[in-house]
Amino acid sequence: MNFSEVFKQTNQLCKVSPDGKYLVSGLPICTQTKYRLVVRDVSTLQILQLYTCLDQISHMEWSSDSLFILCAMYKRGLVQVWSLEQPDWHCKIDEGSIGLVSSRWSPDGRHILNTTEFHLRVTVWSLCTKAVSYIKYPKACQKGIDFSRDGCYMALAERRDCKDYVSVFVCDDWHLLRHFETETQDLAGLEWSPNGCVLAVWDSCLEYKVLLYSLDGRLLSTYSAYEWSLGVKSVTWSPSSQFLAIGSYDEKVRILNHITWKKITQFDHPAAINNTKAVVYKEVEKRPAVGSDDLSLHNITIGTTLFNTQSKYEICPLPVQIPVVKPDPDRANPKIGVSTLAFSSDSRYLATRNDNMTTVVWVWDMQKMNLEAVLEQTSAIRCFQWDPRRPRLALCTATTKLYLWSPAGCVSVQVPTEGGFQVQSLSWHCSGDSLILLGKEQLCLCYMDTDQDEK
Amino acid sequence: MPESSLVKDIHSSSTECRASPLRQFSQSSLPLHRNSYTLSTFCTEHNVQECLSHINQEMSSLGLPPVWTESASNSELNVVVVLNCMYDLIQLHRRGVRTLENMEVEQLKSSSNVDYLQLTSTRLKEQLELSKRENTGLLERERQLQLKVKSLQNLLKNEKEEVQKLQNIIASRASQYNHEMKRKEREFNKLKERLNQLLVDKKEKKQAIDVLNSIGRADGKRSLWKTEKTEAKHEGEMYKTLLSDYDTRQRELVLENAELRKVLQQMKKDMVSILSSRKQTLKGDKHEDCCIQADSEDEEEVFDSSTGSVDLYCVHAREKLTNSIRLQWRRLKSHVERLDSQASLAQIGESRNSDAVPRETHEEEMHRLKLEIQQCKDFIQTQQQLLQQLSSPCDEETASLLSDCFMLQEKERLREEWKTLEEQRKIFERERRNFTEAAIRLSHERKAFEEDRAMWLKHQFLNLSPFADSKKSQLSKSKSAFLIPAETQAGAGSAPEKLMKCPSDTTSPTHRCVPPTSPSTTDLCRTFCLISENSSTKPKTKTEHAEESSVFCNGNVPVQHKRWNNSKDHSSHTLTREKNSSI
């Protein structure tokens, strides 16, 4: 495993283009240069382009063909688009006084969808024809817009007359294909299945309700596990479209199948793990033993790692007690329940995080339908992501370490940089050969040893 | 005096009631029992009659025959009767003493019993008291608890009411909130509308797009006008994607179904085979259930009908298949259950007559064990043999085989070499013979020449003047004398050397005798070396012999392995047999 040198970035803005060739990141604000954007070659990390934006960038996104970069400045209601091929080409979209809260590319990379303040409407700007079209009544919710994986269809949650609707658009020409009312009290989100044929719609946390609609608007099935207490917290499709995983406030994940849409199994997240075949990895920190000879001036001046704690994983014998944070019952959105779900690219594993066990990631085997591994970290987990090619999970806990899990085992790697690079978030390169690690103000690439992990 | 009282107790019934005037005697009868000398005080010469009559009375009261009868004689006592009486009395006395002792023991026992009973009764009384107290305590507590329960029930009722009330409140509030929310949302929507309108109306800062030059579509096509046609196209595409999805899913399901059907068929086949075999065995069995007999006919039918129906997809066929499987499954289950019960019965039976069986089984066991021991011994022997033979480290089969190959090759090669060597040796022998012959001839010739020269010298000597000739002849003679021995010496010394070296000489005439097939000098060299090291060939042959022997033994190895394998097979056979037997 190798690490690149550290680059500065700002606002955690750092994205790799979909083709995996370029890396764009925001440059920190200096006195001379304002709000700059730098494009690097991923392989050499040399600067290819520099763009200067008008204001602080809030959101940045590559177009699907990796040719354009969208920079949204929500404070100013502005969107700027840069072309990688033609550096002097530019595009600026001003939403005016109507405001801007969200901006995104359409799947074809030629349209920009801006959501205005108060969710008054969605404006669709065409870069081809400069045409503008509006979609009224978008609903302000957890996930109100979703594009199908093939980029053909867009599902949009709407709210009209105190009722929830879903509109399905053809992305090609923004033709409204279907428009139907959903049986929800307060729709919270929608997501297409990866094959683009089923739309999962879920209600707000006040009611446990998941609805499954066919592309043509037919209601396929309704699922509700329980009533009254807080319900769905997160929903994720498996890449094979075979499973729908629903994480809820009762600290459970329920897996629905794609044929009968009934529950296959449910994964509990107990505080005491016993009598399972799962392996519990516990991160153990240990300060390096400092001998008297190590305390020479030389070592202190050079070794910043001297003050870094080493950590490694130990396999805990069962039963294991997991630290649980009791949520405050008086506050809204209690920190309890399964908020993050992620399937591995081969749909073999599911990683989950229960919000009142912040230091633990659970990995479930979807073939055996049981718990495969539990990773207990010393600090709260910030982010985890699966390798897009292999069953390999990377996670970070805002420390100077990077953690990797694979079915073969677990490893903790110190990021070998000076000045305490704390990994706040991470993302895989699409090839699965490298990782982009984001600190507070820095970024760093981590290269995997491809031949090593084949062993 | 407890004893006397006791005695009195015993005899009171007889003596006290009858002979009240003679109490004095009875009172004094105790010393009579004890000390015979006191008899004198009882009976004196004066009162013999009285005593007799008294005794008689006593005797009769005791139910004994009278000692003295007035009718017989006045003075004479019937001694026999007296003695009998005495004996009876003594017996009586003894019995009395014994019963007394028994009674005493009884008395002791009963008194201790009484003590014990008294003790227990007091204890029980105490316990009773205690439990009574406890009981009252418990009753009190129960009463309190009941009171508590009552109060709690009241509380619960109150709480329930409260809950109901609260639920009602919540429901009403929820509906109120919902209503309010809807109202607010409507208002909010109105506001949104208004805002939208205002923003649209507002001219000064309009939303705008500023593009340097518009770019082409990603697919390179031009955008199309929206028409009915495009709508239809979109619909079509949507349905197409849906259809394809359903198609793939259906295909998957068909595959899965086929797989399951295959499994079902397999299962069915297995079941049929099992059941049919069972049926055959059952038919021979006399204890066949009549119901099964009844079944067996339609069973047959099921077997026949279901064999071909698996591939058919119509509902009836499927139903038939599942039905037949279900039926067979039930049958199998019952069969297994019956087997189970039979097995358990057999087990019970076995355990019952386990005492009768063991001798045979023991014998069998012994026999088997003996066999095993024999086999083990065989193993050990073969292993020892093998170890002996494989003193060389190659004890593995493959290694031995390989070495076998090598040995055979080597042997072949060596044999060939040996043959050539033999040939060459023969040739050399011939050559040597030639040489010796030549040397003999040469020596003959030399001799002749010497003789000639001697003749010639003699002749010369005879021809010359005696003085000059003699000097000359002497000189020449000394010269020749010097020459000749040197020559002979050289001849003698070089002859064997020549003999040895001649083969290396290419121009030697003997070389022609060598067959033309081996003309190369290297070969010659080799052969020469071999010949010159003739003495060293002997150990070589020895080694060859050794190798041969080893080859031999290696050759033996596979055979022995085979034997071992055989024995192994044998053992496995026996093992399986054991298993069978154990089963």
Interface residues (C-beta under 8 A of the other chain):
Chain A: S64 D65 S83 D88 W89 H90 C91 K92 I93 D94 E95 G96 S97 I98 D108 G109 R110 F118 L120 R121 T123 W125 L127 C128 T129 K130 V132 C152 Y153 R159 R160 D161 C162 V170 D172 D173 H175 L177 N195 G196 C197 S214 L215 D216 I259
Chain B: M181 K182 E185 R186 N189 K192 L195 N196 L199 K202 K205 K206 Q207 A208 I209 D210 V211 L212 N213 S214 I215 G216 R217 A218 D219 S223 L224 K226 T230 E231 H234 E235 E237 M238 Y239 T241 L242 D245 R249 L253
